[in-house]
Amino acid sequence: MSIKNRLILMNFLQFFIWGAWLITIGGYWFQNKGWSGSDFGIIFSTMGFASLIMPALSGIIADRWINAEKLLGIFHLMGAGLLFYLPQVNDPTAFFWVMMVNMIFYMPTISLSITVAYSALNKDNLDIVKEYPPIRVFGTIGFIVAMWTVSLLKIETSAFQFYVAGFASIILGFYAFTLPKCEVGKHEQTKSFIDSLGLNAFALFKDYKMALFFVFSMLLGASLQLTNMYGDTFLHDFAKIPEFKDLLVIEYPAIIMSISQISETLFILAIPFFLKRFGIKKVMLISMVAWVIRFGLFGYGDPADALWMIILSNIVYGMAFDFFNISGSLYVETQTDSSIRASAQGLFMMMTNGFGAIFGSWSSGVIIDKFFLDANGHYQWQDIWLTFAAYSLFITITFAIFFKHKHEPEKIGAIAH
């Protein structure tokens, strides 16, 4: 098997594991266990907590002591054991701690898989910029296939979704040991612990413009979690309404939600055009407006006459997700010194997937339980989604007013191609 095909399989399994439960865990939590929204909010915060330090720590380990491909395998095998144990947990607090440890093992594997891929492509003298994106697309395809698998097997609200993820994690765990070696770098021994963790990038907060950018990254990072958390269980809840319960959409909601990931792969292709034409700030604003539309369409959509709104919301997700993440990383690339650029990118991810995810998941669970449960214990989904839309609109307006950035097409052209 060629190195590219081996890396494609690695990426496919890497995100298949996540896709098997990430979108559908809400259905398991609310429809199966009947646990509270505030407890569910902290479950999604585990990804944020794990993202704060584990990718950097695993990078240090891979640089100094254990080859990245071996560490990738070890982490996936450890994660598999925890995924198999999750169905045995019958207490939301215990579930939180098991999921926390699972995320501590899973989140660093995302960066480790990138390290393995880059190393293997370099050894084969292949152009990373040209060859890696088509390989990485198969990660998104793996995520989509996992969602379809769980949905078609009708285990979206069942504990079996964790077994599906666990089996895939075992396969990737052992497969990782067969991947090309990423030798421990001796030069990394002299690199300081502070530099290795990327903490030197926090000096960027001294710059008002960069500090503002990172704050908005955190606030928008909160929005990124909301539809992952609640989208699937939102559709499942329509089954409680007689006029909707027999519709095909209610039987396979994860398939409908997978349109979001399909959209992601398509909007990535449009980013160079939008960046060159409109500039980084306007592309980020387009992303924020897309979040407003995403949540607003969910608020007024239903699985029958207004199904088009739910489908359009999922299509818009690709623009909302990709445009901010890619344009944000390019902003960091063009505005920071090369000596701390990697650390700055890590800080950007920490603010969005770390602090932003923690803030969004925890606060949304508390707010939903406090303000959006009716007398019968049913969630008032339209009000929930419209509140999320109002939050995103507030961020959009304040970002447009306070964040100043001059469009420089020549810089974008040099990086985007």
BELNOR-V646365 format. One line per field, one symbol per residue. ss: DSSP state (H for helix, E for strand, - for the rest). burial: # if it has 24 or more other C-alpha atoms within 12 Angstrom, else .. A space follows every 50 residues. Layout:
ss = ???
burial = ???
//
This chain:
ss = --HHHHHHHHHHHHHHHHH-----HHHHHHHHH---HHHHHHHHHHHHHH HHHHHHHHHHHHHH---HHHHHHHHHHHHHHHHHHH-----HHHHHHHHH HHHHHHHHHHHHHHHHHHHHHHH----HHHHHHHHHHHHHHHHHHHHHHH HH-------HHHHHHHHHHHHHHHHH---------HHHHH--HHHHH-HH HHHHHH-HHHHHHHHHHHHHHHHHHHHHHHHHHHHHHHHH-------HHH H-HHHHH-HHHHHHHHHHHHHHHHHHHH-HHHHHHHHHHHHHHHHHHHHH ------HHHHHHHHHHHHHHHHHHHHHHHHHHHHH--HHHHHHHHHHHHH HHHHHHHHHHHHHHHHHHHHH-E-----E-HHHHHHHHHHHHHHHHHHHH HH------HHHHHHHH-
burial = ..##.##########################...################ ##############.######################....#..###### #####################..........#..################ #..########################.######..........###### ##.#.....##############################.........## ###############.##..##.###..###################### ####..#.############################...########### ###############.###..#.....#####.##########.##..## ..#.#......#...#.
//
